[in-house]
Amino acid sequence: MKKIKILLLILVVSFSFAMNSQNNVAHVYVGKIMENMPEVKKAEVELKDFIKVYDDQAKDINTTFAAKVQKYQQEETTTPAELNGIRMQEIQEDQIAIRDFENQAQQDIQKKRVDLMIPINEKILKAINTVAETLGLDYVFDVPSQGLVVYRGKDITEDVKKELGI
């Protein structure tokens, strides 16, 4: 009988905890918030301009390289074999330099993308924390999420937008 009372007490406490936990869980659509943020639109424009600089440089490099290759091909029959060998080596070095430039450009663009998003993400997180604290929430999930299958808790997306002024 004592074991049954203890088991019943454990079930009541567990049920009470589960009910309280459900009230302290919410979700937010960070993607929807970002769609409306002027900072995101500004970052997208800045990133686009940044990428354009690299694209323009890449076009110039490739145009110069193509002209050099064409010139060497036209002069190949009238140029001594030794000079053609040097030119072939030069073309191979240029190809390596172009690949290095492209790799560095991709790294720089990715870094720029991250650098632009850090303050935006921090601002969103701060707003989510403020809303969660105001509403007494213990957990807030970003949805749709790979790990969260059902999200029936309170949706605080609009509250976070309001906190951000959007």
VOPAGU-2260 file (C-alpha; in pm, 1 decimal, decimal comma):
REM VOPAGU-2260
SITE   aa  ch    i         X         Y         Z
SITE  MET   A    0       0,0       0,0       0,0
SITE  LYS   A    1     285,9     238,0      82,6
SITE  LYS   A    2     444,9     165,9    -257,1
SITE  ILE   A    3     119,0     248,0    -431,5
SITE  LYS   A    4      95,5     583,8    -250,0
SITE  ILE   A    5     454,9     666,5    -345,1
SITE  LEU   A    6     388,3     564,7    -706,3
SITE  LEU   A    7      69,0     772,7    -710,7
SITE  LEU   A    8     257,4    1072,0    -565,3
SITE  ILE   A    9     529,0    1034,7    -830,9
SITE  LEU   A   10     265,0    1021,6   -1105,9
SITE  VAL   A   11      88,5    1332,8    -972,3
SITE  VAL   A   12     415,9    1525,5    -946,5
SITE  SER   A   13     522,9    1410,6   -1294,0
SITE  PHE   A   14     185,7    1505,2   -1441,5
SITE  SER   A   15     200,0    1843,4   -1269,0
SITE  PHE   A   16     553,2    1901,1   -1400,2
SITE  ALA   A   17     447,6    1798,7   -1750,8
SITE  MET   A   18     151,6    2037,8   -1743,9
SITE  ASN   A   19     369,0    2323,4   -1622,4
SITE  SER   A   20     634,4    2247,3   -1883,0
SITE  GLN   A   21     380,5    2262,6   -2164,0
SITE  ASN   A   22     287,6    2612,8   -2060,0
SITE  ASN   A   23     653,2    2720,3   -2068,7
SITE  VAL   A   24     725,8    2609,9   -2422,7
SITE  ALA   A   25     679,9    2818,3   -2735,4
SITE  HIS   A   26     805,7    2837,5   -3090,1
SITE  VAL   A   27     915,7    3110,4   -3323,3
SITE  TYR   A   28     969,2    3133,7   -3699,6
SITE  VAL   A   29    1306,0    3305,8   -3722,0
SITE  GLY   A   30    1294,8    3283,9   -4101,2
SITE  LYS   A   31     971,4    3481,7   -4112,0
SITE  ILE   A   32    1119,6    3740,7   -3879,5
SITE  MET   A   33    1427,9    3776,6   -4097,5
SITE  GLU   A   34    1212,1    3827,0   -4407,3
SITE  ASN   A   35    1077,3    4147,5   -4253,3
SITE  MET   A   36    1396,0    4293,0   -4108,7
SITE  PRO   A   37    1542,0    4594,2   -4289,1
SITE  GLU   A   38    1884,6    4488,7   -4160,2
SITE  VAL   A   39    1859,7    4163,2   -4356,6
SITE  LYS   A   40    1765,1    4344,8   -4674,8
SITE  LYS   A   41    2054,9    4586,1   -4623,2
SITE  ALA   A   42    2293,9    4295,0   -4560,2
SITE  GLU   A   43    2174,5    4122,7   -4877,6
SITE  VAL   A   44    2245,4    4436,4   -5082,8
SITE  GLU   A   45    2586,4    4478,4   -4921,5
SITE  LEU   A   46    2672,2    4113,5   -4986,2
SITE  LYS   A   47    2553,5    4142,6   -5347,5
SITE  ASP   A   48    2778,4    4447,5   -5399,4
SITE  PHE   A   49    3068,1    4263,4   -5234,0
SITE  ILE   A   50    3019,2    3963,8   -5464,5
SITE  LYS   A   51    3000,0    4191,9   -5769,6
SITE  VAL   A   52    3350,1    4325,9   -5696,0
SITE  TYR   A   53    3487,6    3970,7   -5702,9
SITE  ASP   A   54    3284,3    3885,0   -6013,1
SITE  ASP   A   55    3422,4    4189,7   -6195,4
SITE  GLN   A   56    3778,8    4099,0   -6095,7
SITE  ALA   A   57    3722,0    3739,0   -6206,3
SITE  LYS   A   58    3590,6    3856,0   -6545,1
SITE  ASP   A   59    3896,0    4079,7   -6593,6
SITE  ILE   A   60    4134,0    3800,3   -6496,0
SITE  ASN   A   61    3961,7    3549,5   -6724,3
SITE  THR   A   62    3953,4    3795,4   -7016,1
SITE  THR   A   63    4324,8    3867,0   -6977,5
SITE  PHE   A   64    4399,3    3495,5   -6948,5
SITE  ALA   A   65    4191,5    3406,6   -7256,0
SITE  ALA   A   66    4366,2    3677,1   -7460,8
SITE  LYS   A   67    4707,2    3545,0   -7351,0
SITE  VAL   A   68    4614,8    3187,3   -7443,2
SITE  GLN   A   69    4479,9    3297,5   -7779,7
SITE  LYS   A   70    4795,0    3498,0   -7852,3
SITE  TYR   A   71    5021,0    3207,6   -7760,0
SITE  GLN   A   72    4817,3    2969,4   -7975,8
SITE  GLN   A   73    4839,7    3201,6   -8275,9
SITE  GLU   A   74    5215,3    3239,7   -8233,8
SITE  GLU   A   75    5282,6    2875,1   -8145,4
SITE  THR   A   76    5396,5    2768,1   -8494,1
SITE  THR   A   77    5631,9    3063,5   -8537,4
SITE  THR   A   78    5778,8    3056,0   -8186,1
SITE  PRO   A   79    6079,1    2842,3   -8089,4
SITE  ALA   A   80    5992,0    2525,9   -7892,6
SITE  GLU   A   81    6187,6    2648,0   -7588,4
SITE  LEU   A   82    5979,0    2968,2   -7569,1
SITE  ASN   A   83    5658,9    2769,0   -7622,4
SITE  GLY   A   84    5755,2    2555,2   -7322,6
SITE  ILE   A   85    5802,6    2867,2   -7109,8
SITE  ARG   A   86    5469,0    3001,2   -7229,4
SITE  MET   A   87    5297,2    2669,7   -7147,4
SITE  GLN   A   88    5442,0    2686,5   -6795,8
SITE  GLU   A   89    5319,1    3045,9   -6765,6
SITE  ILE   A   90    4967,1    2941,3   -6869,9
SITE  GLN   A   91    4965,9    2662,1   -6611,4
SITE  GLU   A   92    5079,6    2905,2   -6340,8
SITE  ASP   A   93    4806,3    3147,7   -6445,1
SITE  GLN   A   94    4547,0    2869,3   -6419,7
SITE  ILE   A   95    4664,5    2791,7   -6066,7
SITE  ALA   A   96    4650,5    3161,0   -5975,7
SITE  ILE   A   97    4295,6    3183,9   -6112,2
SITE  ARG   A   98    4186,0    2881,4   -5906,6
SITE  ASP   A   99    4352,4    3031,6   -5597,3
SITE  PHE   A  100    4173,6    3361,5   -5659,0
SITE  GLU   A  101    3837,4    3184,1   -5695,5
SITE  ASN   A  102    3894,6    2985,2   -5374,8
SITE  GLN   A  103    3995,8    3297,9   -5183,8
SITE  ALA   A  104    3694,8    3485,5   -5322,2
SITE  GLN   A  105    3460,3    3210,0   -5201,7
SITE  GLN   A  106    3618,3    3219,1   -4856,1
SITE  ASP   A  107    3597,5    3598,8   -4839,9
SITE  ILE   A  108    3234,1    3596,2   -4950,6
SITE  GLN   A  109    3143,0    3333,1   -4692,7
SITE  LYS   A  110    3320,6    3530,3   -4420,3
SITE  LYS   A  111    3142,8    3849,2   -4528,0
SITE  ARG   A  112    2807,9    3666,4   -4519,0
SITE  VAL   A  113    2877,3    3545,0   -4163,6
SITE  ASP   A  114    3003,8    3887,1   -4052,0
SITE  LEU   A  115    2689,0    4053,9   -4183,6
SITE  MET   A  116    2457,4    3801,9   -4016,1
SITE  ILE   A  117    2617,1    3795,8   -3669,2
SITE  PRO   A  118    2467,0    4125,8   -3547,4
SITE  ILE   A  119    2130,2    4037,7   -3701,2
SITE  ASN   A  120    2124,8    3697,6   -3531,6
SITE  GLU   A  121    2229,2    3856,3   -3202,0
SITE  LYS   A  122    1948,5    4113,5   -3230,9
SITE  ILE   A  123    1691,8    3841,6   -3300,1
SITE  LEU   A  124    1818,8    3626,7   -3013,6
SITE  LYS   A  125    1801,8    3922,4   -2776,1
SITE  ALA   A  126    1442,2    3991,7   -2880,7
SITE  ILE   A  127    1348,7    3623,9   -2841,2
SITE  ASN   A  128    1503,8    3620,6   -2494,2
SITE  THR   A  129    1316,4    3938,6   -2398,4
SITE  VAL   A  130     983,1    3796,2   -2516,1
SITE  ALA   A  131    1052,8    3458,9   -2352,8
SITE  GLU   A  132    1135,1    3628,9   -2024,1
SITE  THR   A  133     826,4    3851,7   -2044,8
SITE  LEU   A  134     601,8    3550,8   -2111,7
SITE  GLY   A  135     777,4    3328,0   -1858,0
SITE  LEU   A  136     890,6    3076,5   -2117,4
SITE  ASP   A  137    1155,4    2817,6   -2042,0
SITE  TYR   A  138    1201,5    2687,3   -2397,1
SITE  VAL   A  139    1157,4    2846,8   -2738,0
SITE  PHE   A  140    1206,0    2639,5   -3051,6
SITE  ASP   A  141    1281,8    2774,1   -3397,4
SITE  VAL   A  142    1046,9    2606,0   -3643,1
SITE  PRO   A  143    1026,4    2442,5   -3877,3
SITE  SER   A  144    1306,0    2241,5   -3729,0
SITE  GLN   A  145    1449,4    1903,0   -3814,9
SITE  GLY   A  146    1422,9    1789,2   -3452,7
SITE  LEU   A  147    1080,7    1931,2   -3365,2
SITE  VAL   A  148     794,8    1736,3   -3516,4
SITE  VAL   A  149     494,2    1885,9   -3338,1
SITE  TYR   A  150     477,4    2249,4   -3235,8
SITE  ARG   A  151     149,8    2325,6   -3065,4
SITE  GLY   A  152     297,6    2560,8   -2808,5
SITE  LYS   A  153     254,0    2935,3   -2825,5
SITE  ASP   A  154     386,4    3096,5   -3143,5
SITE  ILE   A  155     582,0    3406,1   -3036,4
SITE  THR   A  156     690,1    3512,2   -3384,6
SITE  GLU   A  157     465,7    3820,6   -3383,8
SITE  ASP   A  158     576,8    3909,4   -3029,6
SITE  VAL   A  159     941,4    3899,4   -3140,7
SITE  LYS   A  160     862,8    4109,4   -3449,1
SITE  LYS   A  161     693,3    4361,3   -3221,7
SITE  GLU   A  162     996,9    4361,8   -2991,5
SITE  LEU   A  163    1218,1    4429,5   -3296,5
SITE  GLY   A  164     985,1    4701,1   -3421,1
SITE  ILE   A  165     898,3    4523,7   -3747,1
